[in-house]
């Protein structure tokens, strides 16, 4: 699991020939799976609507320094888990 401040994955070609779909923030298994599928499609040179959606997302923003990151992340994840319910 990787976390970032604006809850978007690090997606796409991060170096020549190196593709990534990471930074899922601990929730949303379907989002992580979709990002992985879109990255795999990109590797194969396939253009899809899913890939275009992920390409339009903002760049991930780093979290603040410790201990604020740990405290804030735990509170935020607990809130999002509560909101997600039985998803």
C-alpha angles and dihedrals in degrees: 000000000000124000132203136174101253098041098237126128124248094245138177137020104344094176131006105295094358116109128186142188106179141128100075094163092225098282135078108049088186091057091050091048092048092050090051092050092048091049091050090050089051091052089054092048093246117145115210137164088250091057091048091052092053092044091058094055119107121256115270115265119220121246122245121265125279136310091025091057095055095045095043095043093051092050093045095047091049089052093048092047089051091049093047091055114177095353 
